[in-house]
């Protein structure tokens, strides 16, 4: 997919497994929204093939309508319609919708049910958009930035709903900039940059990618680091980065940690502090896509 000279999606190839929560990540302008909107049938691919539940999302959109739920990044409702009316209208388009009253209560929309959409707060509009996407009991749900602008309570409420959808066999595809959201929800992650797929895997697999864990230790200055390295598994390194502050790197696993504490005991050393640092998904994301600001 190109816009003038800008390549938005560049030979992107990915799959989403049934009954999973799959997160599509990428910096601004990476091609996430174009990709998702193409899968939703709102854009026609200029090249390549897109299949959603085995169907072409453009040519067979009517067959997909009742099977797919969509939460758009912005909008999705008429500006003057009341929140509850909009949700009931969407529910009426489906044969076996969820109970609208229960869904309104579940997502905390009861106090704004009679409020026109344009007067809802950003968080209320987000919650209504989520409700509209799931009320028809879809097989597949696309959620574009589903918790943007939500307070912590509403975010966790939305997370619970996404987990329940997945546990009920619904396939969920979400885009988000919140790495903690991905770590809490996603079974699979696809990282996109400059329109290309740069990494795929579970959050745990990606977080472990490309680096080992690190142990940081505070103790008296001048420890016998050569003796410590000899005691640790092959490939380990130890460095005194400041007086009394040590970093042990390499393959950090329970055996390495036990060896380190045993060495300290043999040296009569009681560390002031000792903790294992693990790479986060955000660390990996920045390594893959760079740290410069995107427009």
Secondary structure, 3 states (H helix, E strand, C coil): CEECCEECCCCCCCCCCCCCEEEEECCCCCCHHHHHHHHCCCCCCCCCCCCECCECCCCCHHHHCCCEEEECCCCCCCCCCEHHHHHHHHHHCCCCCCCHHHHHHHCCCHHHCCCEHHHCCHHHHHHHHHHHHHCCCCCEEEEECCCCCCCHHHHHHHHHHHHHHHHCCCEEEEECCCHHHHHHHCCEEEEEECCEEEEEECHHHHHCCCCCCEEEEECCCCCCHHHHHHHCCCCCEEEEEECCEEEEECCCCHHHHHHHHHHHHHCCCCCCEEEEECCCHHHHHHHHHCCCCCC
